Amino acid sequence: MDPRRIVVAVSGGIAAYKAPELVRVLTGAGHLVRCVLTREAPRFVSPLVLETLSQQPAGDDLFDSRSGEIDHIAVADWAELIIVAPTTANLIAKLAHGITDDLVTAVILATRAPVLIAPAMNVNMWEDEITQRNLALLRDRGFETVGPDAGELACGWQGEGRMSDPGVIAEAAYRVLTAPSLHGQRVIVTAGGTSEPIDAVRSITNRSSGKMGFAIAAEAARRGATVVLVAGETPLATPTGVERVAVSSALQMHEVVLRELASAQVVIKAAAVADFRPRQTSERKIKKEDLGPDAGLQIDLVRNPDILADVCREVKQTGGRQVVVGFAAESHDVIPAAQRKLERKGCDLIVANDVSRTDAGFNVDENAVSFIWPEGEIEELALLPKARVAAELLDRVEKLLGENA
C-alpha cells in the first residue's frame, strides 16, 4: 500500500502499552503517523515514546495552541484514517453521544476520515448492555471495529476484552483503507507445498513456504472478496477475513479446488503441487534394518492430477467465465518454460518466477516475477515485497474480470 496518513488515538486503559508497537508497525510499513491522547492515556504510556516512534508531536491537550493552528481541526483534516487503540468503555460512550471534552474526542468528531476502534476493557464492561448499545450506535455511524479478543485480562478475569494485537489492528486498518474493488467476487487461492506420504513418517514435498499465496489471499480479502485459501502444509497464520481449507496431498487439493470452482469467479494457483506421488504408501515406518545393510529403497512414482489444467478444462467445457491464473516456479529457462506452460494449460495469465535466486521465491518475503500473457506480452516486475506483488497481480485480475463481464 502507498503511504497513508494515519492518526493513532490512545485512551486511558492498560492496553495502551501496546500503542507504541502499533505505531512501530504502521511506520515500518511506510505510513505517516501522528498520535493524540486522552487526558488519562499518559498514565499508561509516555507521549515521548509515541513521539519518538512516529517522529511527530504527540498531544493530549485540547487547548494547546503552541503550533499556531487549531490542533484538533488540523489533525482531523490531516488524517486519512483514525485508529483508536485502545478504546475504553468510557470513550465508546463519549463517541456514541458526541461528547467532546478532550483532544481525542474532538479530533474524531471533526474528522471526515474513517475511524477504526479497537475495544479493550473488562469482560463484564464489554458485555454490558449499555456498552453494546453504544457500540451499535457507532457502527450505525460507519465506525469500523477490530476485536476484542478473548483470553486472560489484566484485571484477572477471563473472557472477551483484550485489545487485538497490533499486527491484527494494522491489517484491519489496511482493509479499511483499501477500496472494495473485489466486493461480490469469490476467489480461490492455492498456496504452499503438498506432501505425498512414503510411509508413516516420510513424504515427498518441496521448499514452498506458502508466503506468496497467503499474500494474494490477504490482498484479495482487503479488496472485499470472499476468499477460500486452499493451503498445503505451512505454519503461516490465516490472513484476516479469509476462509482456510487445510490439505496435505495433491489429491486433496485437487478435490477441494474442483469442488469450489463452480461458485468462484477467480482461481489463482500459487501452490507448489508435487507432480508425482508414491504408488504405494506404507502405514508403518520403513526401517533401514529391515532392508538389509546395503540395500537401497526404490519408490515407484505415479503422476498426480494436473490441477491447473483440470480447472482450465472444466471452465472451458462448462462455458464458465472464471479468471484462472497459474504460477510457474522455474530454476532455468524461466520465460520460455512459462510460455509453454501457459499454452498447455490454457489459463488467462501465468506468473513466472526464478526459484534459483536466493533473494526471491521460496522462503523469503520478496519476489521477482514476470506476467506472461496469451497474446505474447511479457511484463517483468522488479524485486518487490510479496504483498506488493500480490497487489500488482490482483490489479490485472480485476482488469480481466472487467473484460469478462
C-alpha positions as CSV (number, residue, x, y, z in Angstrom):
1,M,0.0,0.0,0.0
2,D,1.2,3.5,-0.8
3,P,2.0,5.6,2.4
4,R,-1.1,6.9,4.1
5,R,-1.7,9.5,6.8
6,I,-2.9,7.7,10.0
7,V,-3.8,9.1,13.4
8,V,-3.4,6.7,16.3
9,A,-5.6,7.9,19.2
10,V,-4.8,6.4,22.6
11,S,-7.2,6.3,25.5
12,G,-6.6,5.6,29.2
13,G,-6.6,1.8,29.5
14,I,-3.9,-0.7,30.5
15,A,-3.8,-1.9,26.8
16,A,-2.3,1.4,25.9
17,Y,1.1,-0.2,26.4
18,K,0.5,-1.9,23.0
19,A,0.1,1.5,21.3
20,P,3.9,2.1,20.6
21,E,4.1,-1.3,18.9
22,L,1.1,-0.4,16.7
23,V,2.9,2.9,15.8
24,R,6.1,1.0,15.0
25,V,4.2,-1.5,12.7
26,L,2.5,1.3,10.8
27,T,5.6,3.4,10.4
28,G,7.6,0.3,9.5
29,A,5.2,-0.2,6.6
30,G,5.9,3.4,5.4
31,H,2.8,5.2,6.7
32,L,2.9,8.6,8.2
33,V,1.6,8.5,11.8
34,R,0.5,11.2,14.3
35,C,-0.6,10.4,17.9
36,V,-3.2,12.0,20.1
37,L,-4.0,11.0,23.6
38,T,-6.8,11.4,26.1
39,R,-6.0,13.1,29.4
40,E,-5.8,9.7,31.1
41,A,-3.6,8.0,28.5
42,P,-0.2,9.4,29.7
43,R,-0.8,7.5,32.9
44,F,-0.3,4.3,30.9
45,V,2.1,5.3,28.0
46,S,4.5,8.1,27.6
47,P,3.8,10.7,24.9
48,L,7.6,10.9,24.4
49,V,7.7,7.2,23.3
50,L,4.9,7.8,20.8
51,E,6.7,11.0,19.5
52,T,10.0,9.1,19.1
53,L,8.4,6.3,17.1
54,S,6.2,8.5,15.0
55,Q,8.7,11.4,14.6
56,Q,5.6,13.6,15.1
57,P,4.4,15.6,18.2
58,A,2.0,13.5,20.4
59,G,-0.6,15.8,22.1
60,D,-3.0,15.3,24.9
61,D,-4.2,18.9,25.4
62,L,-7.2,20.1,23.5
63,F,-6.3,23.8,24.2
64,D,-2.5,23.6,23.4
65,S,-2.1,26.1,20.5
66,R,1.7,26.3,20.6
67,S,1.8,25.2,16.9
68,G,-0.2,28.3,15.9
69,E,-3.0,26.2,14.5
70,I,-6.3,24.8,15.9
71,D,-4.7,21.4,16.7
72,H,-7.8,19.2,16.7
73,I,-9.1,20.6,13.4
74,A,-5.6,20.3,11.8
75,V,-5.2,16.7,12.9
76,A,-8.7,15.8,11.9
77,D,-8.2,17.3,8.4
78,W,-4.8,15.6,8.0
79,A,-6.0,12.1,8.8
80,E,-6.9,9.6,6.1
81,L,-7.7,7.1,8.9
82,I,-8.0,7.3,12.7
83,I,-7.3,4.2,14.7
84,V,-8.4,4.3,18.4
85,A,-6.3,1.8,20.3
86,P,-7.2,1.0,23.0
87,T,-10.9,2.2,23.0
88,T,-12.2,2.1,26.5
89,A,-15.9,1.7,27.5
90,N,-15.8,5.4,28.6
91,L,-14.5,6.5,25.2
92,I,-17.1,4.4,23.3
93,A,-19.8,6.1,25.4
94,K,-18.5,9.6,24.6
95,L,-18.1,8.9,20.9
96,A,-21.6,7.4,20.7
97,H,-23.2,10.5,22.1
98,G,-21.0,13.2,20.6
99,I,-19.2,14.3,23.9
100,T,-16.1,16.2,23.0
101,D,-14.2,17.1,26.2
102,D,-10.7,16.2,25.2
103,L,-8.3,16.1,22.2
104,V,-9.2,12.6,21.0
105,T,-13.0,13.1,21.0
106,A,-12.7,16.5,19.4
107,V,-10.4,15.1,16.6
108,I,-12.8,12.2,15.9
109,L,-15.9,14.4,15.8
110,A,-14.2,16.8,13.5
111,T,-12.8,14.3,11.0
112,R,-14.3,13.0,7.8
113,A,-11.8,10.1,7.7
114,P,-12.9,6.6,8.6
115,V,-12.5,5.6,12.2
116,L,-11.3,2.1,13.3
117,I,-11.8,1.3,17.0
118,A,-10.0,-1.4,19.0
119,P,-12.0,-2.0,22.2
120,A,-10.2,-3.1,25.4
121,M,-11.9,-3.5,28.8
122,N,-13.0,-5.9,31.4
123,V,-15.3,-8.7,30.1
124,N,-18.2,-7.5,32.2
125,M,-17.9,-4.0,30.9
126,W,-17.7,-5.3,27.3
127,E,-20.8,-7.4,27.7
128,D,-22.8,-4.8,29.5
129,E,-25.9,-3.8,27.6
130,I,-25.0,-0.1,27.6
131,T,-21.6,-0.7,26.0
132,Q,-23.2,-2.9,23.3
133,R,-25.8,-0.3,22.6
134,N,-23.2,2.5,22.4
135,L,-21.1,0.3,20.1
136,A,-24.2,-0.3,17.8
137,L,-24.6,3.4,17.5
138,L,-21.0,3.8,16.4
139,R,-21.3,1.0,13.9
140,D,-24.5,2.7,12.5
141,R,-22.5,5.8,12.0
142,G,-19.9,3.9,10.0
143,F,-17.2,3.2,12.6
144,E,-15.2,0.0,12.0
145,T,-14.2,-2.3,14.8
146,V,-11.4,-4.9,15.4
147,G,-11.6,-7.2,18.4
148,P,-11.7,-7.5,21.2
149,D,-10.1,-10.9,21.7
150,A,-10.8,-13.4,24.4
151,G,-8.3,-14.5,27.0
152,E,-6.8,-13.6,30.3
153,L,-7.4,-9.9,31.1
154,A,-5.2,-7.6,33.1
155,C,-7.8,-7.5,35.9
156,G,-7.6,-11.2,36.3
157,W,-10.8,-12.1,34.6
158,Q,-11.1,-14.4,31.6
159,G,-13.2,-13.6,28.5
160,E,-13.6,-11.1,25.8
161,G,-12.0,-7.7,26.3
162,R,-8.3,-8.0,25.3
163,M,-7.2,-5.5,22.7
164,S,-6.3,-7.2,19.4
165,D,-2.6,-7.5,18.7
166,P,-1.0,-4.5,16.8
167,G,-0.4,-6.6,13.7
168,V,-4.1,-7.6,13.6
169,I,-5.1,-3.9,14.1
170,A,-2.8,-2.8,11.3
171,E,-4.3,-5.5,8.9
172,A,-7.8,-4.2,9.8
173,A,-6.6,-0.7,9.0
174,Y,-5.4,-1.7,5.6
175,R,-8.7,-3.3,4.9
176,V,-10.5,-0.1,5.8
177,L,-8.1,1.9,3.5
178,T,-8.4,-0.5,0.6
179,A,-11.2,0.1,-2.0
180,P,-13.6,-2.9,-2.1
181,S,-12.9,-3.4,-5.7
182,L,-13.4,-7.2,-5.5
183,H,-16.6,-7.0,-3.5
184,G,-19.0,-9.7,-4.6
185,Q,-16.3,-11.8,-6.1
186,R,-15.4,-15.3,-4.8
187,V,-11.6,-16.0,-5.1
188,I,-9.9,-19.4,-4.7
189,V,-6.2,-19.2,-3.9
190,T,-4.0,-22.3,-3.5
191,A,-0.8,-21.9,-1.5
192,G,2.1,-23.8,0.0
193,G,3.5,-27.2,-1.0
194,T,1.8,-30.6,-1.0
195,S,3.2,-33.6,0.9
196,E,3.0,-37.0,-0.6
197,P,3.5,-39.7,2.0
198,I,6.1,-42.5,1.6
199,D,5.5,-44.1,4.9
200,A,4.3,-43.2,8.4
201,V,7.0,-40.5,8.8
202,R,8.4,-39.6,5.4
203,S,7.0,-37.7,2.5
204,I,7.9,-36.1,-0.9
205,T,7.5,-32.4,-0.7
206,N,9.2,-29.1,-1.7
207,R,10.6,-25.9,-0.2
208,S,7.5,-23.7,-0.8
209,S,6.6,-21.6,2.3
210,G,3.2,-20.5,1.0
211,K,4.1,-16.8,1.6
212,M,3.2,-15.7,-2.0
213,G,-0.2,-17.4,-2.0
214,F,-1.0,-16.2,1.5
215,A,-0.1,-12.6,0.4
216,I,-2.5,-12.9,-2.5
217,A,-5.3,-14.2,-0.3
218,A,-4.8,-11.4,2.2
219,E,-4.8,-8.7,-0.5
220,A,-8.0,-10.2,-2.1
221,A,-9.7,-10.1,1.2
222,R,-8.7,-6.5,1.7
223,R,-10.3,-5.7,-1.6
224,G,-13.6,-7.1,-0.4
225,A,-13.5,-10.6,-2.0
226,T,-14.8,-13.7,-0.4
227,V,-11.6,-15.8,-0.3
228,V,-11.1,-19.5,0.0
229,L,-7.5,-20.3,0.7
230,V,-6.6,-23.9,-0.1
231,A,-3.4,-24.3,1.9
232,G,-0.9,-27.1,1.9
233,E,1.4,-27.8,4.9
234,T,2.6,-24.4,6.1
235,P,2.8,-22.8,9.6
236,L,1.7,-19.4,8.3
237,A,-1.3,-17.8,10.1
238,T,-4.5,-17.5,8.2
239,P,-5.0,-13.9,6.9
240,T,-7.8,-11.9,8.4
241,G,-11.1,-12.4,6.7
242,V,-10.0,-15.5,4.8
243,E,-11.6,-19.0,4.9
244,R,-8.8,-21.6,5.0
245,V,-9.2,-25.1,3.9
246,A,-6.2,-27.2,5.0
247,V,-5.0,-30.0,2.8
248,S,-1.9,-32.2,2.6
249,S,-1.7,-34.0,-0.7
250,A,-2.2,-33.0,-4.3
251,L,-5.2,-35.3,-4.5
252,Q,-6.8,-33.5,-1.6
253,M,-6.1,-30.1,-3.1
254,H,-7.4,-31.2,-6.5
255,E,-10.7,-32.4,-4.8
256,V,-11.2,-29.1,-2.9
257,V,-10.4,-26.8,-5.8
258,L,-12.7,-28.6,-8.3
259,R,-15.5,-28.7,-5.7
260,E,-15.2,-24.9,-5.1
261,L,-14.8,-24.0,-8.7
262,A,-18.4,-23.5,-9.8
263,S,-19.1,-20.8,-7.1
264,A,-15.9,-18.9,-7.8
265,Q,-15.1,-16.0,-10.2
266,V,-11.3,-16.2,-9.8
267,V,-8.9,-19.1,-9.3
268,I,-5.2,-18.3,-8.5
269,K,-3.0,-21.4,-8.4
270,A,0.0,-20.3,-6.4
271,A,0.6,-23.6,-4.7
272,A,3.7,-25.7,-5.4
273,V,2.0,-29.1,-6.1
274,A,4.0,-32.3,-6.2
275,D,3.9,-33.7,-9.8
276,F,4.3,-37.3,-8.5
277,R,3.3,-39.4,-5.5
278,P,4.4,-42.9,-4.4
279,R,2.3,-45.6,-6.0
280,Q,2.2,-47.4,-2.6
281,T,2.4,-45.9,0.9
282,S,3.5,-47.8,4.0
283,E,1.3,-47.3,7.0
284,R,4.4,-48.1,9.2
285,K,7.8,-46.6,9.2
286,I,10.2,-48.3,6.8
287,K,13.2,-49.2,8.8
288,K,16.8,-49.5,7.4
289,E,17.5,-52.7,9.3
290,D,14.5,-54.4,7.6
291,L,16.1,-53.6,4.2
292,G,19.4,-55.1,4.9
293,P,22.8,-53.4,5.5
294,D,23.5,-52.4,1.9
295,A,20.0,-52.3,0.4
296,G,18.5,-49.2,-1.1
297,L,14.9,-48.1,-1.3
298,Q,13.2,-47.9,-4.6
299,I,10.0,-45.8,-4.8
300,D,7.6,-46.3,-7.7
301,L,6.1,-42.9,-8.5
302,V,2.9,-42.1,-10.4
303,R,1.7,-38.8,-11.7
304,N,-0.6,-36.6,-9.7
305,P,-3.6,-34.9,-11.4
306,D,-2.8,-31.5,-13.0
307,I,-5.0,-29.2,-11.0
308,L,-4.4,-26.1,-13.2
309,A,-5.1,-28.0,-16.4
310,D,-8.2,-29.6,-15.0
311,V,-9.5,-26.2,-13.8
312,C,-9.0,-24.7,-17.2
313,R,-10.6,-27.7,-18.9
314,E,-13.6,-27.5,-16.6
315,V,-14.1,-23.8,-17.2
316,K,-13.9,-24.3,-21.0
317,Q,-16.3,-27.3,-21.1
318,T,-18.9,-25.6,-18.9
319,G,-18.7,-22.2,-20.6
320,G,-17.6,-20.6,-17.4
321,R,-16.2,-17.1,-17.2
322,Q,-13.8,-17.6,-14.4
323,V,-10.4,-15.9,-14.5
324,V,-7.7,-18.5,-14.0
325,V,-4.1,-17.6,-13.1
326,G,-1.3,-20.1,-12.8
327,F,2.3,-19.8,-11.4
328,A,5.4,-21.2,-12.9
329,A,8.3,-21.7,-10.5
330,E,11.3,-22.4,-12.7
331,S,15.0,-22.9,-11.9
332,H,16.2,-22.2,-15.5
333,D,14.8,-21.3,-18.9
334,V,12.2,-19.4,-17.0
335,I,10.3,-17.3,-19.5
336,P,10.2,-20.0,-22.3
337,A,9.1,-22.6,-19.8
338,A,6.3,-20.4,-18.5
339,Q,5.2,-19.6,-22.1
340,R,5.0,-23.3,-22.8
341,K,3.0,-23.9,-19.6
342,L,0.6,-21.1,-20.5
343,E,0.0,-22.7,-23.9
344,R,-0.5,-26.2,-22.4
345,K,-2.8,-25.2,-19.6
346,G,-4.9,-22.6,-21.3
347,C,-5.2,-20.2,-18.4
348,D,-5.6,-16.4,-18.6
349,L,-2.2,-15.5,-17.1
350,I,0.9,-17.2,-15.9
351,V,3.1,-15.7,-13.2
352,A,6.7,-16.8,-13.7
353,N,9.5,-16.6,-11.1
354,D,13.0,-17.9,-10.9
355,V,13.4,-20.1,-7.8
356,S,17.1,-20.4,-8.3
357,R,17.5,-16.9,-6.9
358,T,18.4,-16.6,-3.3
359,D,16.7,-13.2,-2.9
360,A,13.3,-14.2,-4.3
361,G,10.9,-17.1,-4.4
362,F,10.9,-19.8,-1.8
363,N,11.0,-19.0,1.9
364,V,11.7,-15.2,1.6
365,D,9.5,-12.2,1.8
366,E,10.2,-10.8,-1.7
367,N,9.7,-12.0,-5.2
368,A,10.7,-11.0,-8.7
369,V,8.1,-12.2,-11.2
370,S,7.1,-11.9,-14.8
371,F,3.5,-11.8,-16.0
372,I,3.1,-13.9,-19.2
373,W,0.1,-13.2,-21.3
374,P,-1.5,-15.4,-24.0
375,E,-1.0,-12.7,-26.6
376,G,2.8,-12.9,-26.1
377,E,3.2,-9.8,-23.9
378,I,5.7,-10.2,-21.0
379,E,5.6,-7.8,-18.0
380,E,8.7,-8.0,-15.8
381,L,8.4,-6.7,-12.2
382,A,11.4,-5.7,-10.2
383,L,12.2,-7.4,-6.8
384,L,9.2,-6.4,-4.6
385,P,7.7,-7.5,-1.3
386,K,5.3,-10.4,-1.9
387,A,2.4,-8.2,-0.6
388,R,3.2,-5.7,-3.4
389,V,3.4,-8.5,-6.0
390,A,0.0,-9.7,-4.8
391,A,-1.4,-6.2,-5.3
392,E,0.1,-6.0,-8.8
393,L,-1.3,-9.4,-9.7
394,L,-4.8,-8.5,-8.4
395,D,-4.8,-5.3,-10.4
396,R,-4.5,-7.4,-13.5
397,V,-7.1,-9.9,-12.3
398,E,-9.6,-7.0,-11.9
399,K,-8.9,-5.9,-15.4
400,L,-9.6,-9.4,-16.7
401,L,-12.8,-9.6,-14.7
402,G,-13.9,-6.4,-16.3
403,E,-13.2,-7.8,-19.8
404,N,-15.2,-11.0,-18.9
405,A,-18.2,-9.1,-17.6
